[in-house]
Amino acid sequence: MTEFAATFESKITGYAVVCWMLAACGGLAFGYDIGISGGVTAMEDFLIKFFPQVHQRKLHAREDNYCKFDDQFLQLFTSSLYLAGLVASLAASKVCSQLGRKPAILIASAFFIAGSILSAAAQQLRVLILARILLGFGVGFGNEAVPLFLSEIAPPKLRGGVNILFQLFVTVGILCANLVSYMSSEVRPNGWRIALGLSGVPALLLFIGSFVITETPTSLIERGQYEKGRQVLEKIRGIRLVDDEFDQIKLASEAAKQLKHHHFRKLLQPESVPPLIIGMLMQVFQQFTGINAIMFYAPVLFQTVGFGSNAAFLSAVVTGLVNLLSTVVSIVSVDKFGRRKLLLQACAQMFISQVAVGLILMTSLKSTGTLDKSSALAVLFLVCLYVMAFAWSWGPLGWLIPTEIFPMETRTAGFAFAVSTNMLFTFIIAQVFLSMLCHMHALIFFFFAAWIFVMGIFVVFLLPETKNVPIDAMVERVWKQHPVWKKFMANQY
């Protein structure tokens, strides 16, 4: 059995921090695209131009509060981005393996810029959908490369907090999108063009950043550039004595070379089952918390439960701010308390919140009419409580844990499966949520609460703790020690 150092010496250098921040702009672009879709789909001018039937139903079809936004094409506007991201993430895995994380981030920024320009200029629905697909390619490449980059460039003792910068920037992007939606909704008739076009700002930051950031030592060593890999490791760690960490990365790289060109095939071997299952289930569960149903359609949801148009946008801003501040809590606490405790605490808080919202809507919001003021404010409070719990747990850890658990030989391929799973189930939720809301009414919140209960069971019995474990020591320290997963490691020496 190979012994690994418990920790590696390092300092926090200014250059490393700059690299973290610039790469995390990929999360900023992703978050803005999540938040802005819900904002523009609640704008009257946008609906009049692209979805006039939905606009008419919103104005006149008062017979059912829950169904006035139910339209497959309206949902496709949001969900098409994630279907494209699913395809792109698999291509991004190849780019990350063969060219490095840095080129993949550059490609992501180019797709984001192209998609933002096209969406702001769109005159027909098909052009708008094409723009969303280009943005989806950006999401696929960015969500594959950026979390990997952050985990590989971070010191092991800070890896959780550094990786969560991606999710922190996602929340900043969502908040910015909600603020832009709130302000641009009053700009007639092209406020929606401003809202969609401003997605180019984080894309441009990411584009510039892709030239400033370094390649990760892991990627350089993996591709045989040992001397450069050591130089980068010394630069980002701020010390010359990096022998232990360099040797561990090199050892993992040599093992990975034995499987060169067979990364995806290696995922079919028994020893790859535990990280693959965990990585994919983290993404499935992240979506079945119901968070993206809230984030995609926050203004729509708040209008449904009785807030006016402006109040709905403002309420979405409030939830976005809660999301941002709570993600900061995760950065501070994840490497102190560990992954499992945050996930379990959040399951309890999210379960209670979802059930309570469901009960209020079931008893107080009928197909016609609105909630009274106190009930509407209670829903807003409970949604904030729910978003708070998600933001310090399943949101950031859904991206962190899959970047930690794969060995080097399957890291990019395994994480690509995780990202693709995220895109697939995000697509599904985005495509069906408004229809589910129409047919299930308040029961949709009990649907998500049931999934949250299942997630808690999953954490208790199947999810190992990865806090403070070096990223290339997971097999020895995590999988071979876990009571359930160690049986899959019988052939690992």
N, C-alpha and C positions, 0 to 999 in steps of 0.2 A: 504494500500500500504506500502510495506516495504521500509524504508529509508536506504540508503547506504552512507557510508562516501565518500566524493569526492575524497580523496586521502588517501593513507596509508603511514605511516612513514617507511623509509627504508634507508639503506646505501648500497653502492656497495662494497661487500666483495670480497676478492681475490678468495675464494673458489667458489663463485657464478660465477665469470668470467671464472674460469677454467671449470666449468660445462657447461657454455654456449659454450665455444670454443670446448671442446671435443665432445659434442653432435652434434654441427654443422658440425663435420667431416662427418656426414651422408650426408650433402649437398655436401661435397668435393667428396665423392665416386660417388654420383649421377651425379654431373657435369662432372667428368672425363668420366663416361660412355656415357654421351650425346656427349661430344666432340670427343671422340676417335673413335666412330663408323664412323663419317664422314671422319676422318683422314685416317683410314685403308682402307676404301672403295675406296679411291683415290690412294692407293699404288699399283703399278704394280705387285709386287710379291704376294700380297694378292689376287688380282684379278686373276692372273695366276693359283694359287693353287685352289681357291674355285669357281671362276666365270670366267672361261676362255672365255666364249662366250661374256661377257661384255668387257673383255680386247681386244678381236678381234674387236669388234664393235667400241671401243674407238680408236683403231689404224687405222681402215680402213673405217669405216662408216662415212665419212665426209659429207654425204649428209644432215645431220640434226644435228646441234649443240645441239638442245634441247632434243634429244632422245638417245644420245649415252650411257647414264647411266640407261636407263629405263629397269629395270629387277625386277620382283616380288620377286625372291629369294634374290637378293641383298637388296631390301627394307625390306624383312623379317628378314635379319640379324640385322637390326636396330630396327625394330618394335616389334620383338618377346619379347624383354625385357619388353616392356610396357604392352603387353597382359598378361604376367606373373605377372607384378606389379599390374594389375587390380584385379586378383584373390587373390594375397597375401595381398592386403590392407584390404580386408574384414576379412581375418583371423587375421590380425594384430589388428583390432579393438577389437576382442575378447580377444586377449592377453593383450592389453592395459587396458581393463576394468577389467579383472579378475586377472592378475598378475602384472600389472603396466607398465609404459612407459619404465623403465630401462631394463627389460627383453626383450621387443620388440626390443630395440636398439641393444642388444647383439645378438639376432637372426638375425637381419639385417646384422650385421658385419660378422657373420658366413657364410651367403649366399654370401655376396660380396667376401669374401676370396676364397670360393670354386669356384665361377664363374670365378674369375680372373685366378686361377691356371689352370682350365680346358680350358679356352679360349686360353691361351698362349701355351698349349700343344696340341691343337686340330690338328688332321690330316685329318678328314673328316668333311664335311659340317654339318652333323647331330650332331656331337659332338660340333661343334662351336655354333649351334643353342641351344643345351642343356645348354651350358655355359651361353649364353645370357639369357636363362630362369631362371637359378639360380641367375644371377645378377638381373633379374627382380623381383624375390622374395625378394632380398635385398632391391631393390628400394621400393617395396610395403610396407615392414615393416618399413624401414627408413623414408619414406615420410609420413607415418601415425604417427609414434611415435615422431620423432624429432621436427617438428613444434609444436605439442601439448606440448611436454616437455618444449620447449623454452618459449611458451606463458604462461604456468602455473608457471614456475619458475621465470619469470621476474616481477619486480615491475610494477604496472599498468602504471605509468608515463613514463616507458622506454620500455613497451611491444613491441611497433612497432619496435624500433631499435634492440632489442634483437632478436625478431623473424626473422628479416631480415638477421641476421647472417647466417641463413640457406641458403638463396638465395645468400648472399655474398660468402659463401663457394662453392655454386654451380658454381658461375662465376669463382672462383679461380680454381675449378676443370676443367672447360671448357678451361680456358687459359692454364693450365698445359698440358691438353690433346693436345691442338693445338701446343704447343711448343715441346712436345714429338713427335708428328706426323711429325713436320717439321724436327726434327733432326734424327729420326729413319727412315725416308723415304729414307735416303742415305745409310742405313745399309742393304746390300744385302746378302742373300735373306730373312733374318728373322727379319727385322726391325719391321714388324707388330706384331711378337710375343712379342718383347720388349714392344711395345706400349700397347698391350692388357694386358700383365702380370703386368705392373706397376700400374694397377688399384688395385692391392693388397695392395699398400702402404697406401692410405687413408682408406682402409678396415681394415688394421691392427691398424691404429690409432684409429678408431672407436671401434674396439674390446677391445683395452687396456682402452680406455675412458669409456666403458660401466661398467668397474669395479670401476672406480674412481668417477663417477658422483653419485649424490644422486637420490633417487626417488622424485617425485614432492610432495609437501604437499597436493595438491588436490587429487592425486591418493591414498596417504596413508589414508587421512581422508575419502575418498570415500569407501575405503575397511575396515573402522572401526578402523584403527590404529591412534587414536586421539592423544595420547601422543607423539608418534614418529612424527606424522605430525606437531605438534606444535614445537617440537625440531628442525626439519628441517627448518620450517618457520623462527624460530629465528636465525638459523645458516646462512641461505642465505640472510636474511634481515639485519643481523648485529646488531640487537637490541632485547631487551627482550619484549618490549611493542608491541605485535602483536595481541592484543585481538580483535580489530575491523576486521582485515583481517581474522583471524582464525575463528571468529564467522560467518563471511559471507560465508566462504568456508564450514563450518559445516552446516549452514542453507541450502545451496544449496545441500549439500550431503544428508541431511535428506529428502529433497524433491525428490532427485534422487532415494533414497531407496524405495520410494513408487512405483517406476516403475522398480524395479530390475528384470532382465531377460526379460524385454519388451522394451528395448531401441529402437530396430528397429521398433516395433509396434507403439511406441510413435511418431515416425517420420511421421506416417500417420495422426496424429491429426492436426486440423487446426492451432493451435499455433506453430506447427513445420514447417509449410509451408514457412514462410518468410526466416528463416535461411537456410532451405534446398535448396530453389530456388536460393538464393544469393550464397551459398557455391558452388553449382554445376555450376551455370552460370559463376562464376568467373573462374572456371577451363576450361569450354568450350571456353570462350572468350580468356583466356590466350593462348590457342592453336591456335585459329583462328586469332590471330594477325599475325601468320605466323612465329613466332620467331624460333620454333624448326625446321621448314623447312630450315631456315638460319643456325642454329647451328648444326644440324645433317649433313648437306651436304655443309657446307661452302666451303671447298676446291673444291668439285664437282661444286658448283655454280659458283665460280670464274673461274674455268677452262672453264665452259660453256660460260661465257661472254668474254673470250679471254685472261685471264691470263695464263702464263705458269705454269707447275706443281709446281715448287718451289715458284713462285710468288703467286700461289693460296694458298699454305700452309702459306706463310708469311702474306698474306692478312687476312687469318683466325685468325692468331695470333693477328693482329691489332684489329680486331673486338672483339676478346676475351679480350684484354686489355681494350678497351672502355667499354665493358660489366662490367668488374670488377670495374673500377673507378667510373662508373655511379651508381653502386649498393651502393657504399659508400655514394654517395649523398643522396640516399634514407634513409640510416640509420640515417643520420644527420637531414633530413628534415621531415620524416614521422610523428614524434610526435610533430613537430612544426607547420607544415602547414596542417596536416590531410591527410586522405586517398583520399578523393574525388578530391581535387585540383590537386594532383599528377596524378591521373588517367585521368582527363579531359585534362590537359596540354599535357600529353603523347599521348592521342588520336589524338590531332591536329598535333603533330609533326610526329607521325607514319603514319598518313593518307597522309600528304604531301610527306613524304619520299617514301612510297610505290607507289604513283601515279607517282612521278618523275622517279623512277627506271623503272616502266612500260613504261612510255613514251620514255625514252632513248632506252630501248631494242626494243620497237615496231618500232622505226624509224631507229635504227642503227644496230641492230643485226639480220641478216637474218638467214635462215637455214644453210647457208654456210658462211665461213669467220669468222672474229672476230671483236670486237670493236676496234676503234682507241684508242690510248693511252689516250687521254683526256677524251673520253667517259667512258673508263674502270675505270679511276681514279674517275670520277664523280659518277659512280655506287658504288665504294668502299666508297666514302665520304657519300653518301646517306644511304648506308647500316649501316655505323657507326652512322649516325644521328638517324636512326631508332632503332638500338640496344641500343643507349644511352637512348632514351625515354622509351623503354621497361624496361630497367634495373633499372630505378628509379621508376617504377610504376607497370605495370601488372605482371612483373616477381616476385618481392618480395611480393607485396600486394595480388597476387593470392593465396599465401600460408598463409599470415598473417590473412587476413579477415576471412576465414573460421574457423580458430582456435579461433577467438574472439567471434563469434556470436551465437554459440550454448550454451544453458544452460547445466549444468553439467550432467543432466540425459540423454541427447542425444548427449553429446559432442563427445565421441569416435565413436559412430555409425554414427552421422551426418558427422563428418570429414572423416570417412571411405568412405561414399558416395561421398564426394568431391574428395578425392584422387583417388577413382575408376573412377570417371568421367574424371579426369585429365589423368589417364593411358589409358582409352579408346580412348579419342580424340587425345592423343599423338600417340597412336598406329595407329589410322586412318591416321593422317597427315604423319607419318613416312612411312606408307605402300603405300600411294598414291601420295606423293609429286612428285617423279621423273616421274611418269606416267602423273600427271597433267601438269608438266613442258613440257613434250613431246607433249601433245595434246593441251594445252592452250597457250604455248609459253609465251610471255610477259603478256598476259591477266591474268596470275596467280597472278600478283602483284595487279591488279585491284580487283581481287576476294578477296584478303586479305584486301585491302583498304575499300571495301564495309562493311566487317565485323567490321572493326575498327570504321566506322561511326555508326553502330548499337550499338557498345559498348559505345560510347559517350552518346547516347540517354538513354541507360540503367543506366549509372551513374547518369545522371541528374534527372531521375524520380524515380528510384527504389533503388538506393544504399544509405543507411544511413551512416552518419559519426560516427565512433566508437572511435575517438581519445580521450584518457584520460578517457574512461569509464571503470570501473572495470569489469573484465571478467565475474563475476557472477552477474552483475547488468544490463545486456543488455536488458532483457525483460522490466524492468521498464523505463530505460532511452532511449532506442533506439526503440524497436518494438512498444511499446504502444504510442510513440510520433510521429511515422512516418505517414504521411497522407495516404499512400496507405496500409501499412502493419498493422496498428492498428486495422483494422476490424477483422483480424484473431486472435486477442488477447482478444476478448470479454469474454472468459471464464477463463482468467488468473486473479487471485486475489492476 
